[in-house]
């Protein structure tokens, strides 16, 4: 990841937007599910699902999520980027506690802390993994043979 202020702003805004989309999608599915319950294998149930506006917010959120993720992957290293996508577990847990009065148990809070610690470790490990002055390695094919060998 880039150490410049502009680079950090890009990642902060991008991952914040991705987190917002992920959270809205999951909460929208929850709200849709509450209004379409009980689930059943029938066209009337499908009609109940698509009659609720939250399902459309979830679908729009998925599109926004996809576009944001593709933009981030163009610039961010895949390991820390993928790890950072798991912040939505924490944001959904907190939003669910607030909106749906779901319990914030000590074990859930511990799990959230472990997720944050893991993402932080991966981010710092990535910073030192690819020194800027490494010479590029020769590209090799599927059998480990460089072109022209």
C-alpha positions as CSV (number, residue, x, y, z in Angstrom):
1,X,0.0,0.0,0.0
2,X,1.2,3.5,-0.7
3,X,2.6,5.5,2.1
4,X,1.6,8.8,0.6
5,X,-1.2,10.8,2.2
6,X,-3.2,10.6,-1.1
7,X,-2.7,6.8,-1.1
8,X,-3.9,6.4,2.5
9,X,-6.9,8.6,1.8
10,X,-7.8,6.4,-1.2
11,X,-7.7,3.2,0.9
12,X,-9.5,4.8,3.8
13,X,-12.3,6.1,1.7
14,X,-12.4,3.0,-0.5
15,X,-12.5,0.5,2.3
16,X,-14.9,2.7,4.2
17,X,-17.2,2.7,1.2
18,X,-16.9,-1.0,0.8
19,X,-17.7,-1.5,4.5
20,X,-20.8,0.7,4.2
21,X,-22.0,-1.2,1.2
22,X,-21.4,-4.6,2.9
23,X,-23.2,-3.5,6.0
24,X,-26.2,-2.0,4.2
25,X,-26.5,-5.2,2.1
26,X,-26.5,-7.5,5.2
27,X,-29.0,-5.3,7.1
28,X,-31.2,-5.1,4.1
29,X,-31.3,-8.9,3.8
30,X,-32.2,-9.1,7.5
31,X,-35.1,-6.6,7.0
32,X,-36.3,-8.3,3.9
33,X,-36.2,-11.7,5.7
34,X,-38.2,-10.4,8.6
35,X,-41.0,-9.3,6.2
36,X,-40.9,-12.5,4.0
37,X,-41.0,-15.0,6.9
38,X,-41.6,-17.9,7.0
39,X,-39.5,-19.1,4.0
40,X,-41.2,-21.6,1.8
41,X,-40.6,-23.1,-1.7
42,X,-43.4,-21.2,-3.4
43,X,-44.0,-18.4,-5.9
44,X,-46.0,-16.5,-3.2
45,X,-42.9,-16.4,-1.0
46,X,-40.7,-15.2,-3.9
47,X,-43.3,-12.5,-4.5
48,X,-43.2,-11.5,-0.8
49,X,-39.5,-11.2,-1.0
50,X,-39.5,-9.0,-4.1
51,X,-42.5,-6.9,-2.8
52,X,-40.3,-5.6,-0.1
53,X,-38.1,-2.5,-0.9
54,X,-35.2,-3.6,1.2
55,X,-34.3,-6.4,-1.3
56,X,-33.7,-3.7,-4.0
57,X,-31.5,-1.8,-1.6
58,X,-29.5,-5.0,-1.0
59,X,-29.2,-5.6,-4.8
60,X,-28.0,-2.0,-5.4
61,X,-25.6,-2.4,-2.5
62,X,-24.1,-5.5,-4.1
63,X,-23.5,-3.6,-7.3
64,X,-21.8,-0.8,-5.4
65,X,-19.8,-3.3,-3.5
66,X,-18.6,-5.0,-6.7
67,X,-17.6,-1.7,-8.3
68,X,-15.8,-0.5,-5.1
69,X,-14.0,-3.9,-4.7
70,X,-12.8,-3.9,-8.3
71,X,-11.5,-0.4,-7.9
72,X,-9.6,-1.2,-4.7
73,X,-8.1,-4.4,-6.1
74,X,-6.6,-2.4,-8.9
75,X,-4.3,-0.7,-6.4
76,X,-4.3,-2.6,-3.1
77,X,-2.4,-5.8,-2.3
78,X,-4.9,-8.7,-2.3
79,X,-4.0,-10.2,1.1
80,X,-4.6,-7.2,3.3
81,X,-7.5,-6.1,1.1
82,X,-9.3,-9.4,1.4
83,X,-8.7,-9.4,5.2
84,X,-10.1,-5.8,5.5
85,X,-13.3,-7.0,3.8
86,X,-14.0,-8.9,7.0
87,X,-14.5,-5.7,8.9
88,X,-18.1,-6.0,7.8
89,X,-18.5,-8.8,10.4
90,X,-17.9,-6.2,13.1
91,X,-19.9,-3.4,11.5
92,X,-22.9,-5.7,11.0
93,X,-22.6,-7.0,14.6
94,X,-22.6,-3.5,16.0
95,X,-25.4,-2.3,13.7
96,X,-27.5,-5.4,14.6
97,X,-27.1,-4.7,18.3
98,X,-28.3,-1.1,17.7
99,X,-31.1,-1.7,15.2
100,X,-32.3,-5.2,16.2
101,X,-31.3,-5.3,19.9
102,X,-29.1,-8.3,19.3
103,X,-26.8,-9.1,22.3
104,X,-23.2,-8.0,22.3
105,X,-21.7,-10.9,24.3
106,X,-18.2,-10.9,25.6
107,X,-17.4,-13.7,23.2
108,X,-18.6,-11.7,20.2
109,X,-16.6,-8.7,21.3
110,X,-13.6,-10.9,21.7
111,X,-14.1,-12.2,18.2
112,X,-14.3,-8.7,16.8
113,X,-11.1,-7.8,18.6
114,X,-9.4,-10.9,17.1
115,X,-10.6,-9.9,13.6
116,X,-9.2,-6.4,14.1
117,X,-5.9,-7.7,15.3
118,X,-5.6,-10.1,12.4
119,X,-6.3,-7.4,9.8
120,X,-3.8,-5.1,11.5
121,X,-1.1,-7.9,11.5
122,X,-1.7,-8.6,7.8
123,X,-1.5,-4.9,6.9
124,X,1.8,-4.4,8.7
125,X,3.2,-7.6,7.3
126,X,2.4,-6.5,3.8
127,X,4.3,-3.2,4.3
128,X,7.6,-5.1,4.7
129,X,6.9,-7.9,2.3
130,X,7.7,-6.2,-1.0
131,X,10.6,-3.7,-0.7
132,X,10.3,-1.0,-3.3
133,X,13.8,-1.8,-4.8
134,X,13.3,-5.5,-5.4
135,X,14.3,-6.5,-8.9
136,X,11.4,-8.0,-10.9
137,X,11.6,-11.7,-11.3
138,X,11.3,-13.3,-14.7
139,X,7.8,-14.5,-15.4
140,X,7.5,-18.3,-15.6
141,X,4.8,-20.4,-17.1
142,X,2.7,-23.1,-15.4
143,X,5.6,-25.6,-15.5
144,X,8.0,-23.2,-13.9
145,X,9.9,-22.6,-17.2
146,X,10.7,-19.1,-18.3
147,X,9.8,-18.2,-21.9
148,X,12.6,-18.9,-24.3
149,X,14.1,-21.7,-22.1
